[in-house]
């Protein structure tokens, strides 16, 4: 009888060893030679990368955090405001998403956020300066501190999310500081992956939702600036793929949608979808920009900024030498296919249940056009 407990323990040990056995293909060697246990993915999976996502409380943050956490990765989220991070708690399994309070001017807090990570994403950015942070404080000096911490702890990968039209010589302060931030990142950490997304649309965006808002919209260029809006889900997918593809290190990616639009064309699309006509007032730049600059300093909530006025006069220019979605085998989505999905809530009760505007227009066309291409 004494041998029975021993046999049970031996059986349990054998089962445990079999359960913990991993195929050699599960072990990946990172760019710096560190072994990583990569799993097949899944919310409850164990193993995988440890990623730090700065700026995760912004629009793009939830898309990359959710993708990383559901693959079993440990995700470290540095944050400034307690309430701004709460929606990220449920993006991963219990114990997979970790929050650390940090200050962009506090080097120790930044180092604490990256010292255990295999990859660091920097999504930090502001559209306008505040009384506490200028655009250079955020896009240049903040990037410098993060990159120095990444280099100090020999982190395998650093992905820097910049902006379309980022250029150190741009007349726009936003684009200029974004361009300087890219130079700083590459000078400190040459393997930096630079990502330049076009204006992003999706939930809580600053494009569709802003144009559908009932408040009056002020513009200085009759909303004639042209760009290629990109879906936030597509950008999140691209950022995730960069984690598993070390060939993206040191590369620059321009992420943009398949079609070019002006803001006026998108506004017309929005009005057609919500069955309402929003008001857009054109004000000369010499008047609107100083007023917007004063509002930025007086009001604490985001409004039209002086930087927005400058960017209205600059069309998107794509870097021909940069890689795109095509190099990641991603087919980007067009904004016209998502207006119904994101704007249905702005309709009145009389039109709420109607199908997308495109379908409605087809039905209207059939009333007057008797010869169509449909069989």
C-alpha positions in Angstrom: 0.0 0.0 0.0 2.9 2.3 0.6 3.8 2.3 -3.0 0.3 3.5 -4.1 0.9 7.2 -3.2 4.2 7.1 -4.9 2.7 5.8 -8.0 0.0 8.5 -7.9 2.7 11.2 -7.6 4.7 9.7 -10.4 1.6 9.7 -12.6 0.8 13.3 -11.7 4.4 14.3 -12.5 4.2 12.6 -15.8 1.0 14.3 -16.8 2.4 17.7 -15.7 5.5 17.2 -17.8 3.5 16.2 -20.8 1.2 19.3 -20.3 4.2 21.6 -20.1 6.0 20.1 -23.0 6.5 22.6 -25.8 7.4 22.1 -29.4 10.7 23.6 -30.4 8.8 25.8 -32.9 7.1 27.6 -30.0 10.4 29.1 -29.0 11.5 32.1 -30.9 14.7 34.0 -30.7 14.3 37.8 -30.7 16.5 40.3 -32.6 18.8 40.6 -29.6 19.0 36.9 -29.0 16.5 36.6 -26.2 14.3 33.4 -26.2 10.5 34.1 -26.3 7.9 31.4 -25.8 5.4 32.2 -28.5 2.0 30.5 -28.3 -0.8 29.9 -30.7 -2.7 32.8 -29.1 -5.8 33.0 -27.1 -7.0 35.0 -24.2 -6.0 32.4 -21.6 -2.8 31.3 -23.2 0.5 31.5 -21.2 3.7 32.8 -22.6 4.4 35.3 -25.3 5.9 38.8 -25.4 5.9 41.6 -22.8 4.8 44.8 -24.4 4.7 48.4 -23.1 2.2 50.7 -24.8 2.7 54.4 -24.1 -0.4 56.5 -25.0 -2.7 53.5 -24.7 -5.5 55.7 -23.4 -5.8 57.4 -26.8 -7.8 56.4 -29.8 -5.4 53.8 -31.2 -4.5 52.4 -27.8 -7.4 50.1 -27.3 -6.9 48.5 -30.7 -3.3 47.4 -30.1 -3.7 46.6 -26.4 -6.7 44.3 -27.2 -4.8 42.6 -30.0 -1.7 42.0 -27.8 -3.6 40.9 -24.7 -5.8 38.4 -26.5 -2.7 36.7 -27.9 -1.5 36.0 -24.4 1.0 38.8 -24.2 1.7 40.7 -21.0 0.9 44.3 -21.6 2.2 47.2 -19.5 0.2 50.4 -19.8 1.8 53.6 -18.4 -1.0 56.1 -17.6 -1.5 59.6 -16.2 -5.2 59.7 -15.4 -6.9 57.0 -13.3 -10.2 57.2 -15.1 -8.8 57.3 -18.6 -7.5 53.7 -18.4 -10.4 51.8 -16.9 -11.8 50.6 -20.3 -8.5 48.8 -20.9 -8.8 46.5 -17.8 -11.0 44.1 -19.7 -9.0 43.9 -22.9 -7.0 40.9 -21.5 -7.3 38.0 -19.1 -6.8 38.6 -15.4 -3.1 39.5 -14.7 -2.3 40.2 -18.3 -2.8 43.9 -18.4 -0.6 45.9 -15.9 -1.0 49.6 -15.2 1.9 51.8 -14.0 1.5 55.5 -13.2 4.1 57.6 -15.0 5.1 61.2 -15.8 6.6 62.0 -19.2 9.2 64.2 -17.5 10.1 61.5 -14.9 12.8 59.3 -16.3 12.5 56.7 -13.4 8.8 56.1 -14.1 9.6 55.6 -17.8 12.4 53.2 -17.1 10.1 51.2 -14.7 7.6 50.9 -17.6 10.0 49.4 -20.1 12.7 47.5 -18.2 10.9 44.1 -18.5 9.5 44.5 -22.0 10.4 42.9 -25.3 8.7 45.7 -27.4 7.7 49.3 -26.7 5.0 51.1 -28.6 5.0 54.9 -28.4 1.5 56.2 -29.3 1.9 59.5 -27.4 0.8 62.6 -29.2 -1.2 65.8 -28.9 -3.0 67.9 -31.5 -2.4 71.1 -29.7 -0.2 72.6 -26.9 -1.4 73.1 -23.4 -0.2 75.2 -20.4 1.7 72.1 -19.1 3.1 70.6 -22.3 4.1 72.1 -25.6 4.2 70.0 -28.7 7.9 69.8 -28.6 7.8 68.6 -24.9 5.6 65.7 -26.0 6.8 64.8 -29.5 10.5 65.5 -29.1 11.7 65.5 -25.5 9.2 62.8 -24.5 10.3 60.6 -27.3 13.9 61.2 -26.3 13.4 60.0 -22.7 11.5 56.9 -23.9 14.1 56.0 -26.5 16.9 56.4 -24.0 15.1 54.0 -21.6 14.6 51.6 -24.4 18.3 51.7 -25.3 19.4 51.5 -21.7 17.5 48.2 -21.1 18.3 46.8 -24.5 14.6 46.3 -25.5 14.3 44.2 -28.6 11.9 46.4 -30.5 10.7 50.0 -30.5 7.7 51.1 -32.6 7.2 54.9 -32.9 3.8 56.0 -34.1 4.3 59.4 -35.8 2.0 61.1 -38.3 1.5 61.5 -42.0 3.3 64.5 -43.4 5.9 64.4 -40.5 8.6 66.7 -41.6 11.2 68.7 -39.5 10.8 71.6 -42.1 7.0 71.7 -42.2 5.3 75.0 -41.6 2.9 73.2 -39.2 4.3 72.9 -35.6 2.6 69.6 -35.3 4.1 68.0 -38.4 7.5 69.7 -37.6 7.7 68.3 -34.1 6.6 64.9 -35.3 9.4 64.9 -37.8 11.9 65.9 -35.2 10.6 63.1 -33.0 11.4 60.6 -35.7 14.9 61.9 -36.0 15.5 61.7 -32.3 14.1 58.1 -32.2 16.4 56.9 -35.0 19.5 58.7 -33.6 19.1 57.0 -30.2 17.7 53.7 -31.3 18.5 53.0 -35.0 16.2 49.9 -35.2 13.2 52.1 -34.5 10.1 51.2 -36.6 8.4 54.4 -37.6 4.7 54.3 -38.4 2.9 57.3 -40.1 -0.9 56.8 -40.0 -3.1 59.0 -42.1 -6.1 60.7 -40.3 -7.8 57.8 -38.4 -11.5 57.1 -38.4 -13.4 54.8 -36.0 -15.1 54.9 -32.7 -14.2 58.1 -30.7 -12.4 59.5 -33.8 -11.7 63.1 -34.6 -13.1 62.8 -38.1 -16.5 61.2 -38.6 -17.7 61.8 -35.1 -16.5 65.4 -35.2 -18.3 66.1 -38.6 -21.5 64.5 -37.3 -21.6 66.5 -34.1 -24.4 69.1 -34.1 -22.1 71.9 -33.0 -21.0 74.4 -35.6 -17.8 73.5 -37.4 -15.4 76.4 -38.2 -12.9 76.1 -41.0 -10.4 78.4 -42.9 -9.9 76.4 -46.1 -13.5 75.4 -46.9 -12.4 71.9 -45.8 -10.5 71.4 -49.0 -7.4 69.6 -47.5 -7.0 66.2 -49.0 -5.9 63.0 -47.4 -6.4 59.2 -47.3 -8.3 58.3 -44.1 -7.3 55.0 -42.5 -9.4 52.6 -40.3 -8.2 52.3 -36.7 -8.7 48.6 -36.8 -6.3 48.3 -39.8 -3.6 50.3 -38.0 -4.0 48.2 -34.9 -3.6 45.0 -37.0 -0.4 46.5 -38.6 1.1 47.3 -35.2 0.4 43.8 -34.0 2.1 42.2 -37.0 5.2 44.3 -36.4 5.6 42.5 -33.1 6.1 39.1 -34.8 8.1 40.3 -37.8 11.6 41.4 -36.9 12.2 42.5 -40.6 10.1 45.6 -39.8 12.8 46.9 -37.5 14.4 50.0 -38.8 11.7 50.5 -41.5 9.3 53.3 -42.1 5.6 52.6 -42.8 3.0 55.0 -44.3 -0.4 53.6 -43.4 -3.3 55.2 -45.4 -6.6 54.2 -46.9 -7.3 53.2 -50.5 -9.1 56.4 -51.5 -8.2 60.1 -51.2 -10.9 62.5 -50.0 -11.2 66.1 -49.0 -12.8 66.9 -45.6 -15.7 68.5 -47.6 -16.4 65.3 -49.4 -16.4 63.3 -46.1 -18.7 65.9 -44.6 -21.1 65.4 -47.4 -20.9 61.7 -46.9 -21.7 62.2 -43.2 -24.7 64.4 -43.9 -26.1 61.9 -46.3 -25.7 59.1 -43.8 -27.4 60.9 -40.8 -30.1 62.6 -42.9 -29.1 66.0 -41.5 -27.2 69.0 -42.7 -24.5 70.1 -40.4 -23.3 73.7 -40.4 -19.7 74.6 -41.5 -18.6 78.2 -41.4 -15.5 79.4 -43.2 -13.5 82.0 -41.3 -10.3 83.6 -42.6 -7.2 82.1 -41.2 -5.9 85.5 -40.0 -8.9 85.6 -37.6 -9.6 82.0 -36.7 -6.1 80.9 -35.9 -5.4 83.5 -33.1 -8.9 82.9 -31.6 -8.2 79.1 -31.6 -4.8 79.7 -29.9 -6.4 81.7 -27.1 -9.1 79.0 -26.6 -6.4 76.4 -26.3 -4.9 78.3 -23.3 -8.1 79.2 -21.6 -10.3 76.1 -22.0 -9.2 72.7 -20.6 -11.3 70.6 -22.9 -10.3 69.9 -26.5 -11.6 72.3 -29.2 -10.5 73.6 -32.5 -6.8 74.4 -32.2 -4.4 76.7 -34.0 -2.6 73.6 -35.2 -5.8 72.3 -36.8 -6.0 75.5 -38.8 -2.5 75.2 -40.1 -3.0 71.5 -41.1 -6.1 72.5 -43.2 -3.8 74.0 -45.8 -1.5 71.0 -46.1 -2.5 68.0 -48.2 -1.2 64.6 -47.4 2.0 63.6 -49.2 3.0 60.0 -49.2 6.7 59.1 -48.9 7.5 56.9 -52.0 10.3 55.2 -50.2 8.2 54.1 -47.2 6.5 50.8 -46.9 2.7 50.5 -46.8 -0.1 48.1 -45.8 0.8 46.0 -48.9 4.2 45.1 -47.4 2.3 43.7 -44.4 -0.3 41.8 -46.5 -3.1 44.0 -45.3 -5.9 45.3 -47.5 -7.0 48.7 -46.0 -10.6 49.5 -45.7 -12.3 52.5 -47.3 -14.1 55.0 -45.1 -17.3 55.0 -47.2 -18.0 51.4 -46.1 -18.2 52.3 -42.4 -20.2 55.5 -42.2 -23.4 53.6 -41.4 -21.6 51.6 -38.7 -20.2 54.6 -36.9 -22.8 57.3 -37.6 -26.2 55.5 -37.1 -26.4 56.9 -33.6 -26.5 60.4 -34.9 -29.7 59.8 -36.9 -33.1 60.9 -35.5 -35.7 58.2 -34.5 -37.5 58.8 -37.8 -34.5 57.5 -39.9 -32.7 55.3 -37.3 -33.8 51.9 -38.8 -33.3 52.8 -42.4 -30.5 50.9 -44.2 -27.2 52.6 -45.2 -27.5 55.6 -47.4 -26.0 53.8 -50.3 -28.8 51.2 -50.2 -31.4 54.0 -49.9 -29.9 55.7 -52.9 -30.1 52.6 -55.0 -33.8 52.2 -54.1 -34.4 55.8 -55.1 -32.6 55.3 -58.4 -34.8 52.3 -59.3 -37.8 54.5 -59.2 -36.5 56.6 -62.0 -34.0 54.5 -63.9 -35.7 51.5 -65.6 -32.5 50.0 -67.2 -29.9 48.9 -64.7 -26.9 46.5 -64.7 -28.6 44.1 -62.2 -30.0 40.9 -63.6 
